[in-house]
Amino acid sequence: MSKRPRIGIPMRIEYTTDRFYLSRHYSEAIAAAGGAPVHISLIPKSDYVDSVVEGLDGILLPGSDSDVDPLRYGQQPHPNLGAVHTIKDETDLLIIEAAERRELPLLGICFGMQVLNVSRGGTLIQDIRSQLPEAIKHEQGAPRDRPSHRVRFQENTRLSNIAGTLDAVVNSHHHQAIESVGANLVPTAWASDGLIEALEDPRSDRFVMAVQWHPELGWQHDALSQRLFKSFVNEAARVRQSDLESLSTPA
């Protein structure tokens, strides 16, 4: 029986207790889709990150209760900027860099989409409410898995093909958003106020996709969430099989 593809998920940090942590929902969604979640400690050293990523078949960049440091995209901190966790930013960026070198499938969620965009030279809106007062509500609160606003998908994209539809209702838990889009990324979903809700790499040989909502919340009852995780894990399985075949082929 073939082994599950290994999906690396960087952890998050609670500074008040000096603990790494990660919401259970990410790993459970990956496992349900056929993957084997591997938690990555926040150790921002390239040799450590390279060693871990070398044994993986895909990367899931999860959400976070902190913001990307705006200095990383050439801006000064807005008064409503949230907490900045340097150790997390640095580790996530090293993981993205290592994954890019190996051309691993990558799925970003909420903060994961934002840090992916910054890694490719994009910028962020630091606080939606104060900078875009006409925007809809993007911080819905509890219950966190409740679909709270509609998004529309771009036709003929990886996301719309996975969804099998051109719109959906999703949950929303973010006070920041994509401003300018980074290199080799294109928007593939928008909220009614025009804010970007998904990005993907348009190159046919890459699976790099990111969404602003949280498909790991309530995935058990949401078909779109299940399709997203299944497509991602299937792509990681394809990469794993390709690597195994290359190792078994005589030189």
VEXDO-703083 format. One record per residue: residue in three letters; x, y, z of N, C-alpha, C, O in turn; residue number from 1. Coordinates in steps of 0.05 Angstrom, whole numbers, plus 5000, padded with zeros to 4 digits. Atoms other than C-alpha are relative to their C-alpha. Example, Ala and Ser with C-alpha at 12.3 -4.5 7.8 and 13.67 -1.06 7.14 Angstrom:
gudo n.x n.y n.z ca.x ca.y ca.z c.x c.y c.z o.x o.y o.z vomar
ALA 5018 4976 5000 5246 4910 5156 5018 5024 5000 5039 5024 5013 1
SER 4984 4976 4999 5273 4979 5143 4985 5022 5014 4995 5044 5018 2
END
This chain:
gudo n.x n.y n.z ca.x ca.y ca.z c.x c.y c.z o.x o.y o.z vomar
MET 5017 4976 5000 5000 5000 5000 5018 5025 5000 5037 5027 5016 1
SER 4984 4976 5002 5028 5068 4981 4997 5017 5025 4975 5018 5037 2
LYS 5000 4983 4976 5046 5115 5037 4987 5027 4994 4987 5036 4971 3
ARG 5013 4974 5003 5009 5180 5048 5022 5021 4993 5044 5020 5003 4
PRO 4981 4978 5004 5043 5243 5020 5003 5017 5025 4983 5021 5040 5
ARG 4994 4985 4975 5076 5284 5075 4997 5030 4995 5009 5042 4978 6
ILE 5007 4972 5003 5048 5354 5083 5012 5015 5024 5003 5012 5046 7
GLY 4989 4984 4979 5090 5403 5123 4983 5024 5007 4973 5038 4989 8
ILE 5017 4977 4991 5052 5454 5165 5016 5015 5022 5020 5004 5043 9
PRO 4985 4985 4979 5092 5508 5202 4982 5007 5023 4958 5014 5020 10
MET 5015 4994 4976 5069 5518 5273 4998 5030 5005 5010 5046 4990 11
ARG 5002 4972 4992 5051 5584 5307 5011 5002 5028 5016 4981 5041 12
ILE 4988 4997 4974 5078 5613 5372 4984 5018 5018 4972 5038 5010 13
GLU 5013 4985 4979 5047 5638 5436 5022 5011 5018 5034 4997 5035 14
TYR 4977 4989 4985 5098 5686 5466 4996 5001 5030 5015 4999 5045 15
THR 5005 4998 4971 5064 5690 5534 5007 4974 5014 5013 4975 5038 16
THR 4993 5026 4988 5078 5616 5546 5024 4987 4987 5033 4965 4996 17
ASP 4978 5012 5015 5136 5604 5498 4994 4972 4989 5010 4954 4989 18
ARG 5008 5025 5011 5097 5549 5465 4994 5002 4970 4982 5022 4961 19
PHE 5010 5003 5028 5091 5528 5392 4973 4987 5002 4967 4971 5019 20
TYR 5027 5012 5001 5019 5510 5374 4990 5000 4971 5001 5013 4954 21
LEU 5013 5000 5026 4975 5494 5315 4971 4990 5004 4967 4970 5017 22
SER 5028 5009 4999 4899 5489 5309 4998 4971 4989 5010 4965 4968 23
ARG 5003 5028 5008 4879 5416 5303 4987 4997 4972 4992 4977 4958 24
HIS 5016 5003 5024 4834 5430 5243 5017 4997 4975 5009 4983 4956 25
TYR 4983 5002 5023 4891 5438 5193 5009 4971 4996 5006 4959 4974 26
SER 4990 5028 5002 4921 5369 5208 4977 4981 4995 4981 4962 4979 27
GLU 5023 5019 5004 4853 5335 5212 4990 5001 4971 4983 4981 4960 28
ALA 5010 4997 5027 4832 5363 5144 5020 4987 4980 5012 4974 4961 29
ILE 4980 5012 5018 4898 5341 5112 4998 4969 5003 4999 4955 4983 30
ALA 5001 5029 4996 4893 5271 5143 4975 4989 4987 4976 4967 4975 31
ALA 5025 5010 5012 4820 5264 5120 5002 5000 4969 4989 4983 4956 32
ALA 4996 4999 5029 4843 5282 5049 5021 4980 4990 5026 4978 4966 33
GLY 4981 5020 5008 4895 5227 5050 5029 5006 5005 5046 4991 4998 34
GLY 4973 4992 4995 4957 5264 5072 5009 4993 5028 4993 4986 5046 35
ALA 4988 5004 4974 5004 5256 5131 5012 5027 5009 5033 5035 4999 36
PRO 4990 4974 4991 5012 5323 5168 5026 4998 5016 5029 4980 5033 37
VAL 4974 4999 4986 5082 5340 5192 5003 5028 5010 5005 5047 4995 38
HIS 4998 4974 4989 5088 5398 5240 5029 5010 4999 5048 4995 5006 39
ILE 4974 4988 5003 5147 5445 5228 5004 5020 5022 4989 5039 5024 40
SER 4994 4981 4979 5177 5481 5288 5009 5027 4988 5021 5028 4966 41
LEU 4992 4973 5009 5189 5556 5281 5029 5004 5008 5035 5017 5028 42
ILE 4971 4997 4996 5265 5553 5277 5011 5013 4974 5015 4999 4955 43
PRO 4993 4986 5025 5287 5606 5226 5029 4997 4992 5044 5016 4990 44
LYS 4973 5006 5009 5351 5572 5204 4998 4984 4974 4984 4964 4974 45
SER 5004 5012 5027 5358 5553 5131 5008 4971 4999 4995 4956 4985 46
ASP 4992 5028 5001 5395 5488 5144 4979 4982 5013 4974 4960 5003 47
TYR 5022 5015 4987 5340 5464 5191 4976 4998 4981 4966 4977 4976 48
VAL 5024 5000 5018 5284 5485 5143 5005 4983 4976 4988 4967 4968 49
ASP 4994 5016 5024 5319 5454 5083 4999 4970 5006 4989 4955 4990 50
SER 5000 5028 4993 5328 5389 5120 4972 4989 5004 4967 4966 4996 51
VAL 5027 5009 4996 5255 5385 5139 4985 4999 4973 4972 4979 4967 52
VAL 5015 4998 5025 5227 5407 5072 5009 4979 4980 4993 4970 4963 53
GLU 4989 5021 5018 5272 5357 5036 4984 4974 5002 4982 4959 4982 54
GLY 5016 5024 4996 5229 5301 5065 4971 5003 4996 4955 4985 5002 55
LEU 5029 4994 5003 5162 5332 5047 4991 4998 4971 5007 5000 4952 56
ASP 5012 5001 5027 5115 5327 4988 4981 5024 4994 4972 5027 4972 57
GLY 5016 4976 5004 5075 5391 4999 5001 5017 5025 5010 5008 5046 58
ILE 4999 4981 4978 5069 5452 5044 4972 5013 5003 4961 5023 4983 59
LEU 5024 4985 4993 5007 5480 5078 5008 5024 5018 5019 5020 5040 60
LEU 4994 4976 4984 5016 5552 5103 4974 5008 5014 4955 5017 5001 61
PRO 5025 4995 4986 4964 5562 5158 4995 5029 5007 5012 5046 5001 62
GLY 5005 4974 4990 4931 5623 5187 5016 5007 5024 5032 4991 5034 63
SER 4985 4992 4976 4957 5662 5246 4985 5023 5013 4969 5037 5001 64
ASP 5012 4978 4986 4936 5711 5299 5018 5025 5000 5015 5043 5016 65
SER 4981 4977 5002 4993 5758 5279 5000 5009 4971 4989 4997 4953 66
ASP 4998 4989 5027 5009 5801 5218 5029 4998 4990 5048 4998 5005 67
VAL 4973 4998 5012 5067 5801 5169 5012 5027 5006 4998 5047 5004 68
ASP 4987 4975 4995 5117 5854 5188 5000 5017 4975 5011 5009 4954 69
PRO 5001 4983 5024 5103 5912 5139 5026 5009 4990 5028 5017 4966 70
LEU 4974 4993 5010 5176 5928 5135 5009 4981 4978 5026 4987 4962 71
ARG 4992 5020 5020 5182 5865 5093 4988 5006 4973 4998 4996 4953 72
TYR 5010 4992 5026 5140 5897 5039 5002 5031 4997 4986 5043 4982 73
GLY 4994 4972 5005 5167 5968 5045 4981 5020 5011 4980 5043 5001 74
GLN 5019 4981 4988 5114 6000 5089 5007 5003 5030 5019 4986 5042 75
GLN 4998 4995 4971 5114 6031 5158 4975 4989 5014 4954 4986 5001 76
PRO 5023 5013 4987 5068 6001 5211 4976 5019 5003 4979 5041 5013 77
HIS 5025 4985 4997 4996 6025 5209 4992 4999 5030 4999 4980 5044 78
PRO 5009 5001 4972 4965 6044 5277 4984 4976 5008 4985 4968 5031 79
ASN 5016 5023 4994 4919 5984 5272 5014 4973 4993 5001 4953 4991 80
LEU 4985 5024 5005 4974 5934 5255 4998 4982 5025 5000 4991 5047 81
GLY 5001 5019 4978 4967 5871 5297 5028 4992 5009 5048 5005 5001 82
ALA 4974 5010 4991 5023 5833 5332 5017 4990 4977 5006 4979 4957 83
VAL 4981 5010 5020 5085 5816 5291 5018 4980 5014 5031 4986 5034 84
HIS 4983 5021 4989 5121 5751 5306 5023 4994 4980 5019 4979 4961 85
THR 4977 5002 5019 5189 5755 5272 5008 4972 4995 5014 4964 4972 86
ILE 4991 5027 5003 5206 5683 5285 4982 4984 4981 4991 4966 4967 87
LYS 5020 5012 5017 5143 5662 5248 5004 5009 4971 5005 4993 4952 88
ASP 4995 4989 5027 5154 5709 5189 5024 4987 4987 5023 4978 4964 89
GLU 4975 5010 5011 5225 5686 5180 4999 4971 4993 5009 4962 4972 90
THR 5001 5029 5005 5210 5612 5185 4981 4995 4976 4988 4979 4958 91
ASP 5018 5004 5022 5150 5616 5138 5013 5007 4973 5010 4993 4953 92
LEU 4987 4991 5025 5191 5654 5086 5022 4980 4992 5025 4976 4968 93
LEU 4980 5020 5007 5247 5603 5090 4987 4975 4989 4997 4962 4971 94
ILE 5015 5023 5010 5196 5547 5081 4991 5004 4972 4993 4986 4955 95
ILE 5010 4994 5027 5166 5581 5020 5024 4998 4981 5021 4987 4959 96
GLU 4976 5000 5017 5236 5591 4991 5009 4971 4994 5015 4964 4971 97
ALA 4991 5028 5003 5254 5517 5002 4979 4985 4982 4987 4969 4966 98
ALA 5021 5013 5016 5187 5494 4973 5001 5009 4971 4996 4993 4953 99
GLU 4998 4990 5027 5196 5538 4912 5023 4987 4985 5020 4980 4962 100
ARG 4977 5013 5013 5265 5508 4898 4993 4972 4992 5002 4963 4971 101
ARG 5007 5028 5006 5235 5438 4900 4974 4998 4984 4966 4976 4976 102
GLU 5025 4999 5015 5171 5460 4863 4979 4983 5013 4965 4968 5000 103
LEU 5020 5016 4985 5128 5429 4918 4973 5013 4997 4971 5038 4996 104
PRO 5027 4989 4998 5053 5438 4918 4997 5016 5026 5008 5008 5046 105
LEU 5002 4982 4977 5034 5494 4965 4971 5011 5001 4960 5020 4982 106
LEU 5027 4989 4994 4967 5514 4996 5002 5020 5023 5011 5013 5044 107
GLY 4999 4979 4979 4963 5580 5035 4971 5006 5009 4953 5007 4993 108
ILE 5026 4994 4988 4906 5597 5082 5002 5026 5016 5018 5027 5035 109
CYS 5002 4975 4986 4890 5668 5106 5028 5013 5003 5039 5023 4983 110
PHE 4973 4989 4998 4957 5692 5135 5019 4986 4981 5037 4999 4970 111
GLY 4984 5015 5019 4988 5638 5092 4999 5012 4972 5020 5013 4958 112
MET 5002 4986 5025 4962 5674 5030 5015 5026 5001 5029 5033 4981 113
GLN 4987 4974 4998 4988 5740 5055 5030 4998 5000 5044 5014 4986 114
VAL 4971 5003 4999 5058 5716 5071 5011 4990 4973 5033 4997 4965 115
LEU 4993 5009 5027 5061 5679 5004 5002 5024 4981 5022 5027 4966 116
ASN 5000 4977 5017 5043 5744 4969 5024 5018 5005 5037 5028 4987 117
VAL 4977 4983 4993 5096 5783 5007 5026 4987 4991 5045 5001 4982 118
SER 4976 5014 5008 5148 5729 4992 5006 5005 4970 5029 5002 4962 119
ARG 4997 4996 5029 5137 5744 4918 5000 5030 4992 4996 5036 4969 120
GLY 4998 4972 5006 5143 5819 4924 4974 5016 5001 4974 5039 4994 121
GLY 5025 4986 4998 5070 5836 4936 4997 5016 5026 5014 5013 5044 122
THR 5005 4984 4976 5041 5884 4989 4973 4994 5011 4956 4981 4998 123
LEU 5025 5006 4986 4984 5882 5039 4986 5026 5008 5000 5046 5014 124
ILE 5016 4980 4986 4928 5928 5062 5002 4993 5030 4995 4971 5038 125
GLN 4994 5007 4972 4947 5932 5136 4976 4999 5018 4976 4984 5038 126
ASP 5025 5001 4983 4877 5945 5164 4977 5007 4983 4973 5031 4975 127
ILE 5022 4996 5018 4815 5937 5122 4981 5022 5010 4973 5040 4995 128
ARG 5021 4982 4989 4767 5974 5168 5007 5029 4998 4990 5045 4991 129
SER 4993 4971 5001 4806 6039 5172 5009 5009 4973 5006 5033 4966 130
GLN 4989 4992 5026 4837 6038 5103 4979 4998 4978 4980 5012 4957 131
LEU 5021 5004 5019 4775 6014 5065 4973 5000 5015 4961 4978 5017 132
PRO 5024 4999 4983 4715 6038 5106 4975 4990 4986 4955 4983 5000 133
GLU 5023 5010 5015 4666 6017 5051 5000 4970 4997 4981 4959 4985 134
ALA 4998 5029 5004 4688 5945 5053 4979 4985 5017 4970 4996 5037 135
ILE 5018 5016 4984 4642 5890 5078 5015 4990 5025 5039 4994 5028 136
LYS 4987 5011 4975 4655 5857 5146 5016 4975 4993 5005 4955 4984 137
HIS 4983 5023 5005 4714 5810 5141 5010 4986 5026 5025 4967 5024 138
GLU 4994 5013 4974 4721 5793 5215 4973 4992 5013 4961 5008 5028 139
GLN 5027 5008 4993 4658 5753 5229 4997 4993 5029 4975 4995 5040 140
GLY 5003 5009 4972 4674 5728 5299 4988 4971 5001 4989 4957 4981 141
ALA 5011 5026 4995 4640 5666 5328 4971 4998 4989 4957 5018 4989 142
PRO 4984 5024 5003 4619 5616 5305 5019 5002 4975 5011 5012 4955 143
ARG 4979 4995 5020 4682 5612 5264 4996 4985 4974 5007 4993 4953 144
ASP 5004 5016 5024 4658 5560 5214 4976 5009 4984 4970 4998 4963 145
ARG 5024 4991 5014 4596 5599 5193 5007 5015 4974 5022 5034 4975 146
PRO 4996 4985 5024 4597 5620 5120 4987 5028 5002 4963 5030 5009 147
SER 5011 4973 4994 4588 5696 5123 4999 5019 4977 4985 5039 4978 148
HIS 5003 4983 5023 4599 5727 5055 5007 4984 4974 5020 4964 4975 149
ARG 4997 5014 5026 4600 5708 4981 5026 5009 4987 5034 5032 4989 150
VAL 4977 4993 5017 4661 5705 4936 4993 4990 4972 4979 4970 4968 151
ARG 5003 5008 5028 4662 5700 4860 5027 4991 4989 5048 5003 4996 152
PHE 4976 5012 5011 4713 5658 4822 5005 5008 4971 4986 5012 4956 153
GLN 4993 4996 5028 4750 5673 4758 4997 4974 4985 5004 4953 4995 154
GLU 5004 5024 5016 4731 5625 4703 5027 4988 4991 5047 5002 4989 155
ASN 4977 5014 5011 4780 5573 4678 5026 5003 5015 5047 5006 5004 156
THR 4977 5000 4983 4826 5575 4737 5001 4974 5016 4981 4959 5016 157
ARG 4998 5024 4984 4851 5519 4781 4978 5000 5022 4965 4979 5027 158
LEU 5020 4998 4979 4805 5544 4837 4972 4995 4990 4957 4979 5002 159
SER 5027 5004 5010 4742 5548 4795 4996 4972 4990 4974 4961 4993 160
ASN 5003 5028 5008 4756 5480 4766 4997 4981 5023 4981 4962 5022 161
ILE 5003 5016 4976 4764 5450 4835 4972 5004 5012 4959 4985 5020 162
ALA 5026 4993 4988 4701 5486 4860 4977 4989 4983 4956 4982 4994 163
GLY 5021 5008 5018 4660 5467 4799 4977 5020 4999 4955 5013 4992 164
THR 5020 4979 5000 4623 5533 4806 5015 5027 4998 5040 5027 4999 165
LEU 4987 4974 5002 4636 5607 4798 4996 5018 5024 5003 5042 5024 166
ASP 5002 4985 4975 4617 5629 4868 4996 4982 5023 4989 4958 5020 167
ALA 5004 5015 4975 4612 5606 4940 4997 5019 5023 5003 5043 5020 168
VAL 5002 4985 4975 4597 5630 5010 5020 4989 5019 5021 4965 5024 169
VAL 4977 5009 4984 4657 5628 5056 5000 5014 5027 4987 5035 5031 170
ASN 4996 4986 4975 4676 5645 5127 5021 5022 4997 5033 5024 4975 171
SER 4982 4977 5003 4719 5707 5141 5012 5008 5027 4997 5016 5045 172
HIS 4986 4993 4975 4771 5721 5195 5026 5014 4995 5048 5004 5001 173
HIS 4975 4985 5006 4821 5774 5172 4995 5030 5000 4974 5039 4992 174
HIS 5002 4970 5000 4833 5848 5182 5020 5012 4980 5020 5036 4976 175
GLN 4982 4991 5021 4887 5851 5128 4992 4987 4973 4975 4969 4973 176
ALA 5008 5010 5026 4882 5838 5053 5023 5005 4980 5041 5020 4986 177
ILE 4980 4996 5021 4922 5834 4989 4996 5028 4988 4974 5037 4982 178
GLU 5000 4974 5014 4941 5902 4960 5010 4997 4972 4994 4994 4954 179
SER 4989 5006 5026 4989 5892 4902 5008 4970 5000 5017 4959 5020 180
VAL 4996 5029 5003 4997 5821 4876 5029 4994 4993 5041 5008 4976 181
GLY 4972 5007 5005 5066 5788 4877 5005 4986 4973 4986 4980 4959 182
ALA 4992 5012 5025 5104 5757 4819 4990 4972 4997 4989 4957 5016 183
ASN 5010 5027 5007 5076 5695 4785 4976 4992 5017 4973 4969 5025 184
LEU 5026 5005 4986 5010 5702 4823 4979 5015 4985 4983 5037 4975 185
VAL 5023 4986 5012 4942 5720 4796 4976 4997 5019 4973 4976 5031 186
PRO 5024 5003 4984 4877 5735 4833 4980 4981 4986 4977 4982 4962 187
THR 5020 5019 5011 4824 5681 4824 4973 5001 5014 4955 4986 5007 188
ALA 5026 4997 4986 4769 5702 4873 4999 5027 5013 5020 5038 5021 189
TRP 5004 4973 4988 4740 5767 4900 4975 5000 5017 4956 4986 5011 190
ALA 5024 4994 4985 4691 5790 4952 4985 5021 4985 4995 5033 4966 191
SER 5016 4980 5013 4635 5837 4933 5011 5028 5001 5005 5045 4985 192
ASP 4987 4974 4998 4676 5896 4956 5026 5003 4984 5039 5024 4985 193
GLY 4976 4999 5017 4732 5879 4908 5025 4989 5012 5045 4986 4998 194
LEU 4976 5011 4988 4781 5850 4958 5006 4972 4989 4988 4956 4985 195
ILE 4991 5026 5011 4821 5791 4932 4997 4978 5021 5006 4981 5044 196
GLU 5005 5023 4982 4800 5725 4964 5015 4975 4993 5015 4956 5008 197
ALA 4983 5023 5007 4846 5677 4927 5021 5008 4980 5017 5026 4964 198
LEU 4978 4997 5019 4911 5674 4889 5009 4973 4991 5006 4953 5005 199
GLU 4987 5025 5008 4945 5621 4848 5022 5007 4980 5022 5028 4967 200
ASP 4978 4998 5020 5008 5612 4806 4989 4989 4974 4981 4966 4972 201
PRO 5012 5008 5025 4985 5609 4734 5016 4980 4983 5007 4969 4963 202
ARG 4983 5018 5016 5043 5566 4710 4990 4972 5002 4983 4962 5024 203
SER 5013 5026 5001 5018 5498 4689 5016 4978 5015 5004 4958 5022 204
ASP 4984 5021 4987 5075 5460 4722 5002 5005 5031 5018 4991 5044 205
ARG 5000 4994 4971 5061 5489 4792 4972 4997 5012 4952 5004 4999 206
PHE 5025 4999 4984 5007 5477 4844 5007 5019 5023 5017 5010 5044 207
VAL 4997 4980 4979 5010 5541 4885 4974 5015 5001 4967 5030 4983 208
MET 5026 4988 4997 4943 5564 4911 4997 5010 5028 5007 4999 5047 209
ALA 5004 4988 4974 4921 5608 4968 4972 5012 5002 4963 5024 4982 210
VAL 5027 4988 4996 4853 5629 4997 5000 5016 5025 5015 5011 5044 211
GLN 5001 4982 4977 4836 5684 5045 4981 4990 5022 4984 4998 5046 212
TRP 5017 5011 4980 4782 5645 5081 5013 4975 5013 5036 4968 5007 213
HIS 4989 5022 4984 4791 5584 5127 4985 4974 4993 4966 4967 5006 214
PRO 5014 5025 5007 4771 5519 5092 5004 4978 5021 4989 4958 5020 215
GLU 4996 5021 4979 4798 5479 5152 4978 5002 5021 4974 4983 5036 216
LEU 5021 4997 4980 4740 5506 5194 4973 4989 4987 4964 5000 4968 217
GLY 5025 5011 5010 4678 5464 5183 5003 4983 4974 4984 4979 4960 218
TRP 4996 5015 5025 4710 5423 5127 4983 4975 4999 4976 4965 4977 219
GLN 5016 5025 5000 4670 5362 5149 4973 5003 4986 4962 4983 4976 220
HIS 5026 4995 5011 4607 5394 5123 5000 5018 4975 4979 5026 4965 221
ASP 4998 4981 5023 4633 5437 5065 5014 4987 4977 5037 4980 4978 222
ALA 4989 5014 5023 4643 5407 4997 5024 5014 4987 5043 5001 4979 223
LEU 4978 4985 5012 4688 5463 4971 5026 4996 5016 5047 4991 5005 224
SER 4977 5004 4984 4735 5456 5030 5012 4972 4996 5036 4969 4993 225
GLN 4991 5028 5004 4739 5380 5020 5014 4998 4973 5034 4984 4970 226
ARG 4988 5001 5027 4754 5390 4946 5028 5014 5000 5046 5004 4987 227
LEU 4975 4985 4999 4809 5441 4961 5022 4982 5012 5044 4980 5001 228
PHE 4980 5017 4987 4845 5395 5010 5006 4975 4984 5029 4967 4982 229
LYS 4996 5025 5015 4835 5333 4967 5018 5006 4975 5036 4991 4969 230
SER 4984 4993 5024 4863 5368 4904 5029 5005 5008 5047 4997 4994 231
PHE 4973 4994 4991 4923 5393 4943 5015 4975 5008 5037 4970 4999 232
VAL 4987 5025 4991 4938 5326 4975 5005 4981 4976 5026 4968 4975 233
ASN 4996 5016 5024 4929 5290 4908 5024 5010 4984 5039 4993 4974 234
GLU 4977 4989 5014 4979 5337 4877 5026 4992 5014 5046 4985 5002 235
ALA 4977 5009 4985 5028 5322 4933 5006 4971 4997 5029 4963 4996 236
ALA 4996 5028 5004 5017 5248 4923 5012 4995 4972 5029 4977 4969 237
ARG 4989 5002 5027 5033 5257 4849 5030 5006 5001 5047 4992 4989 238
VAL 4972 4992 4997 5098 5292 4868 5016 4977 5014 5038 4970 5006 239
ARG 4987 5022 4985 5115 5236 4918 5005 4976 4981 5026 4965 4981 240
GLN 4997 5023 5018 5103 5182 4865 5021 5005 4979 5037 4987 4973 241
SER 4980 4993 5019 5145 5219 4815 5028 4998 5011 5047 4988 4998 242
ASP 4974 5002 4987 5202 5224 4865 5008 4971 5004 5032 4964 5000 243
LEU 4994 5028 4996 5197 5150 4881 5008 4986 4974 5026 4970 4973 244
GLU 4993 5011 5026 5199 5132 4807 5027 5008 4991 5042 4992 4979 245
SER 4973 4990 5008 5260 5175 4795 5022 4986 5016 5044 4981 5005 246
LEU 4980 5013 4983 5296 5141 4853 5004 4971 4991 5025 4959 4993 247
SER 4999 5028 5008 5279 5071 4826 5011 4996 4971 5017 4974 4963 248
THR 4991 5003 5028 5300 5086 4754 5031 4998 5000 5045 5014 5012 249
PRO 4971 5003 5001 5370 5060 4739 5014 5023 4986 5003 5035 4967 250
ALA 4985 4978 5011 5422 5113 4724 5011 4993 4972 5024 5009 4959 251
END
